[in-house]
Amino acid sequence: MNKILIFAAAITGLGAAAWGVNAFSGSNDTIAPAQAAALATKSFKIDKMTCAGCPITVKTAMKKVQGVSSVAVDYKTKTATVQFDPAVTNTIAIAAASENAGYPATPAETN
């Protein structure tokens, strides 16, 4: 019984210590303003989306491309809006990821 209590206390202490390190280390999952300025946003026309489940596949494929930070797919308009780091990837790689998943993508024209 004492071993269980000691083990539980040790786990609780480690969890609190880890929280303390993360809380005060300055690490943050949000994008810093300087990084956000370096990101590009591009819309893509997506072909062959025939059901409400298709956008999940497109989003998953595009998110796997290194440098992509966010993907929003709209089934109704058959488009995807992607935020990415142009120093790491480009629109060709993002479109290829969607096409390899079975949904050809082409960068939408900007006005």
N, C-alpha and C positions, 0 to 999 in steps of 0.2 A: 504494500500500500504506500509506504514512504517513497519507494522508487518511482511510482506513478506520479506522486505529487511533485517530486523533485524534477522529473522529466517534463511535466506540464509547466512548471515554473520556468524551467530553462527555455522551453519553446516560447513562452510568453515574453520572456526577457529578450530573446533573440529577435522576435518580431518587433518589439518596441525599439530595440537598438537599430534595426534596419529602417524603421519608419523615421527615426531621428536623423539618420544619415541622409536619407532621401529628402526629408523635409528641409534640411539646412544646407544641402550640398550645392544648391543653386541649379540643380538639374531640373529641366522643365520639358514636358512633352509638347508644349506649344511652339509654334514657329516664331523665332525672334524677328523683329521688324526688318533687320538687315537681310535675313534669309528670305522673308516674304517678298521683298522687293526684287529678289533675284529669280523668283518663280514666274513661269509663263503660264497662261491659260489659253487653251485651244478647244474649240468645239469640233466634233466629228459627226458626220452623217453615218448612221449605222444601217446596213442592209440586212435582210433576212430575219429581222426580229418579228416573230409571228405570235408570240404569247407573252403573258406578263412575267414569265420566268426567264425569258431571254436576257433582260437587262442584268440579271444577277450574274450570268455567265460572262457577259461583256465587261461588267465592272470588275469581276474577279480577275479576268485575263489582263485588263489594262493596269490594275493595281499591282500586278506581279512585276511590271517593268520597273527596273531600278531607276529611281529618280522621280517616279510618279508619287505625288503626295495625296491627291484626292481625285475621285472619279464620281460624277453624278450622271446617271443614265436616265433618260426620259423616254419611256416606251411610246407614249402618245405622239411625240414629235420625231421619234426614231433618231435621237441625238445623244451624244455623250459630251460632257464638258469635263476636261481634264486639266488639273493643275500639276505642273511638273517643273523640274529643275533643268533648264536647257543646257547646263554644263555637264549633265549626266546622261540625258536622253534626248530624243527628238520625236517629231510627229510621225516619222516613218516607222520607228520602232513601236510606238504606241498603236498605230494603225495595224501593223503586222501582228501584234499580240491579239487584237480583236479578230483579225482575219484567220489566224491560226486556230481560234476557238470556234470558227464557223460563221463569223459575222463580219463580212467585209466593211471596213471603215475608211472614209475619206475625209481629210480635213475640210471643214466647212469654209466657204468663202467669207471673208470679213469685209465689211463696207467701210 
